[in-house]
């Protein structure tokens, strides 16, 4: 707490005494003290085992007792906590991609894991539970609008690509392209 008081002279956002107390109460839990006790040489300090045992007791006390009471202490002192934000559109897209990828892998390997149950629950939630508890389930969200714009841009880009490389017309994903344009790599397009 003394160091925090000294550092507060130079900080733009000052640490309040409550913040300093929470930092001290939820500290390192004695890991450094345990390492120091282990580094003692028994020939220089015959009570080395006593130091190690005492340090372990202190570490257990700080981990279990202070660890259990940190949340009630934070709530009692009304410390400002960081708000949990909604996941960003990028996080939602990546989570959905990973879920579908894992479900596909589970389908290929003929096994069902937690991803299978998660997708089934999301389907049940979207189809049955949300309509009961949410007023307008079918309203377009900003994320839906962004995805719609993204699809349009992607389609426009694909059409421009098709105009740029007319030799790609009629190709499917299964065909290879190394022979076209002297071996240059060209993005694959599917036939419309």
Order of alpha helices (4+ residues) and beta strands (2+ residues): alpha-alpha-alpha-alpha-alpha-alpha-alpha-alpha-alpha
